Amino acid sequence: ETLGGQPVFKGTRVPVETLFDHLEQGISIDDFLDDFPTVTKEQAIGILELAGKLFSARNLTQLYEAVA
Protein backbone atom coordinates (compact mmCIF):
# COMPACT_ATOMS: atom_id res chain seq x y z
CA GLU A 1 0.00 0.00 0.00
CA THR A 2 1.04 3.61 -0.38
CA LEU A 3 0.56 6.89 1.46
CA GLY A 4 1.25 9.95 -0.62
CA GLY A 5 3.22 7.79 -3.03
CA GLN A 6 5.33 6.25 -0.27
CA PRO A 7 5.14 2.51 0.47
CA VAL A 8 3.64 1.75 3.86
CA PHE A 9 3.28 -1.39 5.94
CA LYS A 10 0.06 -3.12 4.88
CA GLY A 11 -2.92 -2.13 6.98
CA THR A 12 -1.08 0.84 8.51
CA ARG A 13 -0.16 4.39 7.67
CA VAL A 14 3.47 3.80 8.70
CA PRO A 15 5.94 4.38 5.85
CA VAL A 16 8.41 1.53 5.32
CA GLU A 17 11.16 4.14 5.22
CA THR A 18 10.47 4.87 8.90
CA LEU A 19 11.84 1.44 9.84
CA PHE A 20 15.08 2.10 8.00
CA ASP A 21 15.32 5.59 9.52
CA HIS A 22 15.00 4.09 12.99
CA LEU A 23 17.58 1.40 12.31
CA GLU A 24 20.03 3.98 10.92
CA GLN A 25 19.68 5.91 14.17
CA GLY A 26 20.55 2.78 16.16
CA ILE A 27 17.01 2.17 17.35
CA SER A 28 16.18 -1.52 17.71
CA ILE A 29 13.38 -3.28 15.88
CA ASP A 30 11.63 -3.86 19.20
CA ASP A 31 11.75 -0.14 20.00
CA PHE A 32 10.47 0.65 16.50
CA LEU A 33 7.58 -1.75 17.08
CA ASP A 34 6.85 -0.07 20.43
CA ASP A 35 6.72 3.29 18.62
CA PHE A 36 4.49 1.92 15.85
CA PRO A 37 2.24 -0.78 17.36
CA THR A 38 0.21 -1.17 14.15
CA VAL A 39 3.28 -2.74 12.49
CA THR A 40 3.83 -6.40 13.33
CA LYS A 41 7.21 -7.96 13.95
CA GLU A 42 6.57 -10.26 10.99
CA GLN A 43 6.04 -7.25 8.73
CA ALA A 44 9.25 -5.57 9.89
CA ILE A 45 11.31 -8.74 9.49
CA GLY A 46 9.71 -9.37 6.10
CA ILE A 47 10.77 -5.94 4.83
CA LEU A 48 14.32 -6.47 6.06
CA GLU A 49 14.49 -9.88 4.38
CA LEU A 50 13.18 -8.40 1.13
CA ALA A 51 15.73 -5.59 1.30
CA GLY A 52 18.47 -8.14 1.87
CA LYS A 53 17.40 -10.06 -1.22
CA LEU A 54 17.13 -6.92 -3.34
CA PHE A 55 20.55 -5.70 -2.30
CA SER A 56 22.45 -8.96 -2.52
CA ALA A 57 25.84 -8.73 -4.20
CA ARG A 58 24.51 -10.32 -7.40
CA ASN A 59 21.56 -7.95 -7.63
CA LEU A 60 23.73 -4.92 -6.91
CA THR A 61 26.07 -5.88 -9.72
CA GLN A 62 23.11 -6.09 -12.09
CA LEU A 63 21.82 -2.73 -10.83
CA TYR A 64 25.18 -1.05 -11.38
CA GLU A 65 25.42 -2.51 -14.88
CA ALA A 66 21.93 -1.25 -15.71
CA VAL A 67 22.66 2.35 -14.71
CA ALA A 68 26.23 2.54 -16.00
Phi, psi and omega per residue, in radians:
E1 nan 2.853 -3.132
T2 -2.290 2.750 3.071
L3 -2.380 1.898 -3.094
G4 1.051 0.583 3.133
G5 1.500 -0.074 -3.125
Q6 -1.745 2.353 3.094
P7 -1.141 2.415 3.109
V8 -2.174 2.824 3.029
F9 -1.149 2.347 -3.087
K10 -0.949 2.323 3.100
G11 1.378 0.146 -3.141
T12 -2.300 3.099 2.991
R13 -2.008 0.406 -3.101
V14 -1.644 2.013 3.109
P15 -1.101 2.440 3.102
V16 -1.010 -0.642 -3.138
E17 -0.981 -0.508 -3.138
T18 -1.059 -0.659 3.094
L19 -1.065 -0.831 -3.121
F20 -1.160 -0.634 3.073
D21 -1.062 -0.774 3.123
H22 -1.090 -0.809 -3.121
L23 -1.099 -0.688 3.106
E24 -1.079 -0.533 3.137
Q25 -1.491 0.044 3.115
G26 1.477 0.237 3.128
I27 -1.500 2.309 -3.076
S28 -1.239 2.823 3.075
I29 -1.055 -0.728 -3.139
D30 -1.078 -0.696 3.102
D31 -1.199 -0.657 3.049
F32 -1.023 -0.813 -3.122
L33 -1.122 -0.599 3.061
D34 -1.131 -0.670 3.141
D35 -1.258 -0.509 -3.077
F36 -2.283 1.322 -3.040
P37 -1.144 -0.206 3.093
T38 -1.372 -0.249 3.088
V39 -1.593 2.305 3.109
T40 -1.550 2.772 3.099
K41 -1.082 -0.652 3.124
E42 -1.084 -0.684 3.104
Q43 -1.130 -0.786 -3.118
A44 -1.115 -0.804 3.125
I45 -1.112 -0.699 3.129
G46 -1.054 -0.721 3.111
I47 -1.137 -0.737 3.136
L48 -1.140 -0.676 3.098
E49 -1.143 -0.732 3.114
L50 -1.106 -0.761 3.111
A51 -1.070 -0.707 3.108
G52 -1.068 -0.703 3.120
K53 -1.207 -0.721 -3.125
L54 -1.142 -0.598 -3.057
F55 -1.860 0.483 3.038
S56 -1.147 2.807 -3.108
A57 -0.969 -0.743 -3.111
R58 -1.131 -0.782 -3.133
N59 -1.181 -0.630 3.107
L60 -1.132 -0.694 3.093
T61 -1.047 -0.787 3.114
Q62 -1.115 -0.686 3.118
L63 -1.109 -0.822 3.120
Y64 -1.060 -0.695 3.126
E65 -1.152 -0.605 -3.105
A66 -1.242 -0.557 -3.099
V67 -1.704 -0.142 -3.122
A68 -1.400 nan nan
